[in-house]
Amino acid sequence: MNRVLITAQIIERKALRYTPAGLPALDVVLEHESEVTEAQLPRKVKVEIRAVAMGPIAQQLNLQPVGVPLGIAGFLGAPRNGRGVLLHITELNDIV
């Protein structure tokens, strides 16, 4: 299974672009910060994640303000250059 659920905020957003097939696409950098338990000890986690959204999700994400926490679901894949990991965003939820 390849499914990611994370709360994060947009810290960088590129311009909305369109694929050769005409789908809107949006590249963003997300930031997640939390505290988790690892080996029965608390650990602070802060990570930046490169992500992409396609279609209606890209348009919706393009309207979200920078710095506002969002609930994000998606899957991990390789970026175009083949290095690292890219989060493909498939769902957005407001955090209340």
C-alpha positions as CSV (number, residue, x, y, z in Angstrom):
1,M,0.0,0.0,0.0
2,N,1.2,3.5,-0.8
3,R,-0.9,6.1,1.0
4,V,0.2,9.2,2.9
5,L,-1.9,11.2,5.4
6,I,-0.3,14.3,6.8
7,T,-1.1,17.7,8.2
8,A,1.1,20.3,6.5
9,Q,1.2,23.9,5.3
10,I,2.3,25.3,1.9
11,I,5.6,27.2,2.3
12,E,6.3,27.5,-1.5
13,R,4.0,27.4,-4.5
14,K,5.0,27.6,-8.1
15,A,2.7,29.0,-10.8
16,L,-0.2,26.8,-11.9
17,R,0.8,25.0,-15.1
18,Y,-0.9,22.7,-17.6
19,T,0.3,19.2,-18.8
20,P,0.4,18.4,-22.5
21,A,-3.0,16.7,-22.0
22,G,-4.4,20.0,-20.7
23,L,-4.6,19.0,-17.0
24,P,-3.8,21.7,-14.4
25,A,-0.7,20.9,-12.3
26,L,0.7,22.6,-9.3
27,D,4.1,22.1,-7.7
28,V,4.4,23.0,-4.0
29,V,6.7,22.6,-1.0
30,L,4.9,21.6,2.2
31,E,6.1,21.8,5.8
32,H,5.1,19.5,8.5
33,E,5.9,19.9,12.2
34,S,4.8,17.7,15.1
35,E,5.9,15.6,18.0
36,V,5.8,11.8,17.9
37,T,6.9,9.0,20.2
38,E,9.8,6.9,19.0
39,A,11.3,4.1,21.2
40,Q,9.1,5.4,24.0
41,L,10.7,8.9,23.8
42,P,9.1,12.1,22.5
43,R,10.7,13.4,19.3
44,K,10.1,16.6,17.4
45,V,9.7,16.2,13.7
46,K,10.0,19.0,11.1
47,V,10.2,18.2,7.5
48,E,9.8,19.8,4.1
49,I,8.1,17.7,1.4
50,R,8.0,18.4,-2.3
51,A,4.6,17.7,-3.7
52,V,2.4,17.9,-6.9
53,A,-1.3,18.2,-7.4
54,M,-3.2,17.5,-10.6
55,G,-6.6,18.4,-12.0
56,P,-9.2,19.9,-9.7
57,I,-7.0,19.3,-6.6
58,A,-4.3,21.5,-8.2
59,Q,-6.9,24.3,-8.8
60,Q,-8.2,24.0,-5.2
61,L,-4.6,24.0,-3.8
62,N,-3.7,27.0,-5.8
63,L,-6.4,29.0,-3.9
64,Q,-5.1,27.9,-0.4
65,P,-3.2,30.6,1.4
66,V,0.5,30.0,2.3
67,G,1.0,29.0,5.9
68,V,-2.4,27.6,6.7
69,P,-2.5,24.0,7.9
70,L,-4.2,21.5,5.6
71,G,-5.0,17.8,5.9
72,I,-3.4,16.2,2.9
73,A,-3.7,12.6,1.5
74,G,-1.8,11.2,-1.4
75,F,0.8,8.7,-2.5
76,L,4.6,8.8,-2.9
77,G,6.3,8.6,-6.3
78,A,9.5,9.6,-8.0
79,P,9.9,13.2,-9.3
80,R,10.6,13.8,-13.0
81,N,14.4,13.8,-12.5
82,G,14.2,10.5,-10.7
83,R,15.9,11.7,-7.4
84,G,14.2,11.7,-4.1
85,V,10.5,11.4,-3.3
86,L,7.5,13.4,-4.5
87,L,4.1,13.4,-2.7
88,H,1.3,13.3,-5.2
89,I,-1.7,15.0,-3.5
90,T,-5.1,13.4,-4.1
91,E,-7.2,14.9,-1.3
92,L,-7.3,18.1,0.7
93,N,-9.1,18.8,3.9
94,D,-9.4,22.0,6.0
95,I,-8.0,21.7,9.6
96,V,-10.5,23.2,12.0
